[in-house]
C-alpha cells in the first residue's frame, strides 16, 4: 500500500548525487537489491538516504542521493558500510549490473542547513544541473533567487531545494567523485509528466525568460542537464508527507482566492482503495470556480466528461476560528459530505482534515492543496484506515488555469 513510513532520514549538510550507468536490462535487478539489502544496510552505518530513482530518459541509468552529517561522518559511514557484511555479501551481484559509477557530485545545500526531499517527494522529481564557470557564490545565489527562481515559480515549478558543489577533498577515494567542477543543482516536483511538460511550455512562453536565460547562459560552462527522475516505491514511502491529523489548523480568508476562474484538471485515482492496490485510473476534468463575499465563501463545479458525472465543492471561512470548512457534493447521489474537512493554508501548502466513511469503513481523511505559481495548483486526497498511523494517497489532480480570452477589439 502506498503509505508513508513515519520516520524519514535526517537532513544532510553533505550530499552525494550519484548517477550509475548499468548494463542493459539490469536496472530493476540493482533496484531490487538496493531496496532489499542496501537501504537498511547503509542506514545502519549512519548513511542518510534521500531517494533512489529511475532516470525516465535513460533505461540503463540509476540515480540516487545519500547524505552525511559532515565530511568526517562521510568517511566513517562509508568505511563501515563498504567493509561491512552487507556489502561483502552482495557486492558481486551489485557490481555485475554496473558499467560506470564515477558520475558523482559532492554537494552542500544552499540557503538551509541540511538537504532532504522528505514531504517533497512526488512521482516525478526533476533535478536541473548547472555547471558554472566559477563557484556558486553569494552573487550567483542572489541572481538565482531574485531572477531565475521567480520565473520558474510563475511557470509552475518553484524549486523545492538547491545544492552546490562542496569544495572538499574526497576522503573516501575508493569511490571516485567528479572533481574540478562548479555545480549548482535545483530540484522541482511534479505529479505527472504532463504537468512537467506544461511547465516547460509556460517557461518557453514567458516574456521575461529569454533575457534571464541569456544572463544565466553567460555564467555556464555547458548546457544545463535536466534529470527526469521517477522515485522507487521505497523512496516514495520513506519520504512521503507525514500527515498529522488535526481539526485545529487555521488559515486566512483569502486562501482560496486563487480558485476563481476556469481550470483544466488531470486526475489520477486508485481503482481500488484501502487494499494495497497500485493501479491508477487517469481521466480529465474541468472546473469553474467562484469566490464570493470578499473571500468568505467560494464554490467550484467539476465536470468529469469521461465518467458521466460531476461534483460541487462548497467552502466557507469561519472568521472567529480562522478556519475553512470544505464540503463535497457529487451528482451520483446528491448528498453533501458531512462532517466537512477543516483547516487552512500555511504559505503555499493547505491541509484539511476530517472524519469520513469509505463504504462501511470509518476513516480519517485529508485534503492537501499546493499552490504552484499563479496559474497552477495540485490537490491530493489521502485516507487513513488505522486512526492516523499510516495514510494512503488515493486521488490526485493537477489544475491548470484556462487563460482568459482577450476581449474583441471594438470596431
Secondary structure, DSSP 8 states (H G I E B T S, - for coil): --B--S-----BSEEEEEEEEE-TT-HHHHHHHIIIIIHHHHHTTT-EEEEEEEETT-TTEEEEEEEESSHHHHHHHHHHHHTSHHHHHHHHHHHTTEEEEEEEEEEEESSSS-B--TTT--SEEEEEEEEBSS---HHHHHHIIIIIHHHHHHHT---SEEEEE-----S-TTS----S--EEEEEEEESSHHHHHHHHHHHHH-TTHHHHHHHHHTTBSS--EEEEEEE-HHHHHHHS------S-----TTTTGGG-EEEEEEEEEESS-SS----EEEEEEEEEEEEEGGGTEEEEEEEETTTTEEEEEEEEEETTTTEEEEEEEETTT--B-SS-EEEEEETTEEEEEEEEEETTEEEEEEEEEEE-STTEEEEEEEEESSTTSS-EEEEEEEEEE----------
